[in-house]
């Protein structure tokens, strides 16, 4: 593989750090952007050239990308540090949605001005709501619910905006990656140090709602990083769903995770009570969300996850 100049926005995040390491090990020249000056040293230790800029400052981002002269820009920006509850989903995800909209547009504008040839962006496929009801195998081209529950509308509209503007650009190759729900070291579902979700399961604060028939598609963080490297190096333009082979109903994966963590089985809440206590987003995800198919990513990115099922991943990949 020929060495490329790669610019990563969000380079100090849980996935960004892995990408920096993997890409530098493969001989690429990586510039990592962070908004926190104290993280420059981390990027240097990982082998990247650090640059400090606020992702929503168009002038600063434009200067950073222009000076780096990258072949590829990778958008891994998230704003989930203050996420503690999904009771007010739209409020909790407002910062993240803004990065999906404004942050994406700023990065694209700067990339176009700098003559970038490829743009790879993070999106989310951990839960989707397709037309026609709950499914385990939603594909990239399947139509999604045009009127999701109001609590999701802003976040999902921001995701669809990102996918549309990235893959619709005609001046470069645009790739949008719908990642499944991350688990593994450094994520909220980990053992060392204890992740937020793992601790909630341990304390029986993560109940199964209703019948627990909603699906979640999972992906180990290292498998997500490997798929992203493949997309950077040779992915064709389009949307790819990066998840394992086995979407899981909440009624299956939550008890299995509790067992791995040595916790008691999760409690069960009726829908009416969960709507009051946890909010409508939790109810919708637990009872109506769909899983995704990873067939396109396997086929076109020449990628396969080490943990093809969350069952093995939970047992062996959380530490």
N, C-alpha and C positions, 0 to 999 in steps of 0.2 A: 504493500500500500504506500503510495506516494505521500510524503509528509505534507500536511496542510497547516495553515494558520487558522486557529479556531478561537473564537471569542465566546465566552460563556457568561451570560448574565444570570446571576444567582449562583455563583460558583462556590459559595461557602455553605450552601444548603446540604441536606443529607444526601441528595442525589448528585448535586453539583460537585461535591468533594470527590465522590467516586469517579465521576467523569474526568475531572482534572487528572487524577492518578492514572486511570486507564489510558487516556489519550496521550499523556506525556510518555508513558511506558511504550506506546506504539509509535513513538517518534514524532508526534505532532507538536507544533509550537502553540501553546495555550496561553491566552490572556484571560484572566478571571476578574470579573467585575463584582464588587461588593459595595454596599453603602456604608460599611463600618470600617473605619480606618484601622482599628485594632486587629482586624483579621487579615491584614496584608501579610503578616508573617506566616500565617497558616497556608496561604496560597503559595508563598515562596517555598515553603517546605515541601509542598506537594509538586513543585516543579513548574508552577505557572508564573507569568508576569502579572502582578496585581495592579488593578486600577480601581480607584474609589469614585463612585458616582451614584447619585440618587436615580433610580430607574424612571422616575416620573419627571426628571429634569431633562427636557429634550436637548438643550444646549450641551449639557455635560455628557449625556449619552452619545450625542453626535460627535463630539470631540474625541471621546474614548474610542469609538469604533473607527473613526477616521484615522487616528494615530496608530491603531493596531493593524489596520489594513488586512482584515481577515478574509479567508476564503469562505468560511462558514460561521454563522452566528447561531448560538444555541440559547434558547429562551427557557430558563429554569426558574423564573421568578415566582415566588409565592409569598403570601402574607398570612400565615396561619399560626404565628407565634403566640397570639393571645386567644387562640381557640380553646375554650374550656367546656363549652356546652353547645349543643345544637338546638336548644330550646328556641332561640331566636336565630334561626339559620341565616336569614337574609342579612341580619345585622352582623353576625359573626364572620360571614364570608364577604362582607362588603369590600374590605381592603384587597382581598384576593381577586375579587371580580374586577376591581379597578385596574389591577395589574394585567388581567386578561384582556381588558379593553384598551385603556390608555397606554399601558406599558408595552403591549404588543405593537400598537400603532407607532409609538416612538421608536422602538427597535427596528421596525420595518422601514420607517422613513430614513433612519440613519444608515441602515444596511444598503438601501437602494443608492443613497448618495455615495457610499463607499465602494460600490460595485461588487457587493457580496453575491456569490453564486448559489449558496444554499442556506436555508433557514430552517432550523429544527426547533419545534416548540412543544412545551409541556401542556397537556390538557388532561382531562379526567374521565375515566370510564368505569370507576369503581361502582357507580350506580347510574343506570340510565332508565328512562321511562319511555318505551317505544309505543307507537300506535298499536292498538289491539290487545294490550294487556301484558302481564308478566311473562317473560321468556328467559331461557337460559343461554341462548345463542344469538344475541343481537349482533348483526354485522355492521361494518362501517357504512354501508349504503342503505341500511334500513331506516325508514322514516321514524322520527321521534315524536312524542306527544307534542302537538303544537300549543297545548294549553296545560302545562304541568301545574301542580299545586302552587298557589301564589308564593309560598315561602321559598320556593326554588327558582322562581322565574328570573330574578336578576343574575344569579350565579350561572344558571344554565344558558341564559342569553349571552353572557360574557364568554362562556366556553364556545358557543356556536359562532360568535363573532370571531374569536381567535381562529377557529378552524376555517372559516370562510375567507378571511383576509390572507391567511398564510398559504392555504392551498390554491387560492384564486389568483395569486400574484403571477404575472406573466414574465417578469424580468429575472426570475430566479427559480430554483427548485424548492418548493415549500413543503415541509413535512410536519404534520401535527400528530403527536403521540397521545392516545388516550390510555393513560396508565390505569391499571387496577389499583386497589387499595394497597398501599405499601405496608410491609411488615419486615422485621429483621432489625439488626443492630442500628441504633441511632434513630429509629422511627418511633411513633407512638405505641407501636405494638412490638415491644422488645423485652428482653430480660435484663440487659446490662447497658446503661442503668435502666431501672424500671420505666417503661413507657407509660404514658397517661392512660391509654386504653387498657393495657395489661393490668395496671393497678386498679382500674375500675372493675375489671372482671374479677380480680382477686377479692375485692371488697363486696362483691355481689351488687355493684351499682350499675351493671350493664345487663338489663333484663331482656328476655325474649318477649316481643310484643305480639299479642294475638296469636295467630298460627305460625308466625315466624317464616312465612312462605316467600318473603322477598329474598332476592339473590344479591350476593356481593361477589365480584371478581377480584381475586387477590393476585399480588405479584411480589416476590421477594425483592428487596431493594437492589441486591446485586444483579439479579436477572433483569430488572428494569434498566440498570446502567449498561449491561451488555447489549440490550436491544437498542438503546440510544446510540451507542457507539456504531452499531451496524447501520442505523439510520443516517448518522453523520457521514459515514464513509461511502455508502452505496445505495441508500434508500431512494426509490423513485418518488416523485411528488405524490402527495395524497395523505389520507388519514390511516393510521395503523393503531390497532388495539393491542396493547402490551399487557397481557394477563396470563395466568396459568391456564391449564387445560380443563379445570373443573370449577365452574361457578358454583357457589355454595349457598344454600338457604341458611338464614339466620338460625333456624331450629337445629341445623347440623353443626355449623362452625363454632357457634358460641359455647355449647357444651364441650366440644373437643378442645377448644382453647382453654377453658376452665380446667379440664383434666390435665393438660400439659403444664399449666401453671400451679397445679396442686391445690386448686380452689374448689369450693363446693359448687355444684351445678347452679347455673344462673336462675334467678327467679323469673316468673312469668307474670306479665301484666296484661289485663284486658285492654283492648284498643281505647275504650272510652277513658280509662284511667291514665294510660300512657299519654294520650293527647293533652291531658291536663298537666301531668307531672313533667313530661319530657318534651312536649311540643309536637306539632304536626310533622316536622321533618323526620323525626325518629320513627313515627308511625308509618309514614310513606316508605321509608327505606326498608323497614323491617317486614312490611307486608306487600309492597307493590313493585319494588325495584327489580330490574332485570340484570342478568349476567351477560357477558360478551364472549364472542368467538375470537380466538387469536389466530385463526387459520391464515389470514392474509399476512400477518407479521411473520409467522413461521415460514410461509412460502416465499415471500418477496424479499424479506430481510435476511433470509438464510440464518434464522435465529431459533433457538429452542431453549426454554428455561431449564435450569438445573433442577429446580423444584417444580416439576410439572403439575403437582397438586399441593394445595395448601396443607393437606394432611401431613405429608412428609416435611413440608416447610415449617409448620408449627412445631413438629416434634424435634427437628434438627437445625432449624435456621433462625431461631429467635435470639440466640446467644452470639 
